[in-house]
Amino acid sequence: MYNLQHLKYAVEVERTGSISKAAKNLFMGQPHLSKAIMELEDSIGIAVFNRSPKGVVPTARGEEFLRYAKNILAQMDEMEALY
């Protein structure tokens, strides 16, 4: 099962193009973030990212998922601002 934190993690990984850089920005260890991304992918049943020694890039299905994730996070921010 994933949660909003997993969505934030995935969006940061996409933004940086690197699990290591995203982990640093999120103030967490790279192994923990990598595990969280794998748990997210397992729970939704798709690979969100293609991994290579040069970094990570979203898969086609991952791009679609990340668009939804960004919209959900933006709506949560708006709701928190209201209340």
C-alpha positions as CSV (number, residue, x, y, z in Angstrom):
1,M,0.0,0.0,0.0
2,Y,1.3,3.4,-0.8
3,N,0.5,6.8,0.7
4,L,1.0,10.5,0.0
5,Q,4.6,10.3,1.1
6,H,5.3,7.7,-1.6
7,L,3.8,10.1,-4.2
8,K,6.1,12.9,-2.9
9,Y,9.1,10.6,-3.1
10,A,8.3,9.6,-6.7
11,V,7.8,13.2,-7.8
12,E,11.1,14.2,-6.3
13,V,12.9,11.3,-8.0
14,E,11.4,12.4,-11.3
15,R,12.4,16.0,-10.6
16,T,16.1,15.1,-9.9
17,G,16.4,12.2,-12.2
18,S,18.3,10.4,-9.5
19,I,17.3,8.3,-6.5
20,S,20.5,9.4,-4.7
21,K,19.9,13.1,-5.3
22,A,16.2,12.8,-4.4
23,A,17.2,11.0,-1.1
24,K,19.6,13.8,-0.2
25,N,16.9,16.4,-0.9
26,L,14.4,14.5,1.2
27,F,16.9,14.1,4.0
28,M,16.8,10.3,3.9
29,G,19.1,7.4,3.0
30,Q,19.2,6.3,-0.6
31,P,18.5,2.6,0.3
32,H,15.3,3.7,2.2
33,L,14.1,5.8,-0.8
34,S,14.9,3.1,-3.3
35,K,12.9,0.6,-1.2
36,A,10.0,3.0,-0.9
37,I,9.9,3.4,-4.7
38,M,10.0,-0.3,-5.2
39,E,7.1,-0.7,-2.7
40,L,5.2,1.9,-4.6
41,E,5.8,0.2,-7.9
42,D,4.8,-3.2,-6.5
43,S,1.6,-1.8,-5.0
44,I,0.4,-0.2,-8.2
45,G,1.7,-3.0,-10.5
46,I,3.8,-0.9,-12.9
47,A,7.4,0.2,-13.1
48,V,7.3,4.0,-12.6
49,F,11.0,4.4,-13.5
50,N,13.6,2.8,-15.7
51,R,16.9,2.6,-13.8
52,S,20.4,2.9,-15.3
53,P,23.8,3.8,-14.1
54,K,23.2,7.3,-15.4
55,G,20.0,7.8,-13.3
56,V,16.3,7.2,-13.6
57,V,13.7,8.2,-16.1
58,P,10.0,7.6,-16.0
59,T,8.5,4.8,-18.1
60,A,5.6,5.7,-20.3
61,R,3.1,4.4,-17.7
62,G,5.2,6.1,-15.0
63,E,4.8,9.5,-16.7
64,E,1.0,9.0,-16.6
65,F,1.2,8.0,-12.9
66,L,3.4,10.9,-12.1
67,R,1.0,13.4,-13.7
68,Y,-1.8,12.1,-11.4
69,A,0.6,12.1,-8.4
70,K,1.4,15.8,-9.0
71,N,-2.2,16.7,-9.4
72,I,-3.1,14.9,-6.1
73,L,-0.2,16.6,-4.3
74,A,-1.3,20.0,-5.6
75,Q,-4.9,19.4,-4.5
76,M,-3.7,18.4,-1.1
77,D,-1.6,21.6,-0.8
78,E,-4.6,23.6,-1.9
79,M,-6.8,21.9,0.7
80,E,-4.3,22.4,3.5
81,A,-4.1,26.1,2.5
82,L,-7.8,26.4,2.9
83,Y,-8.2,24.7,6.2
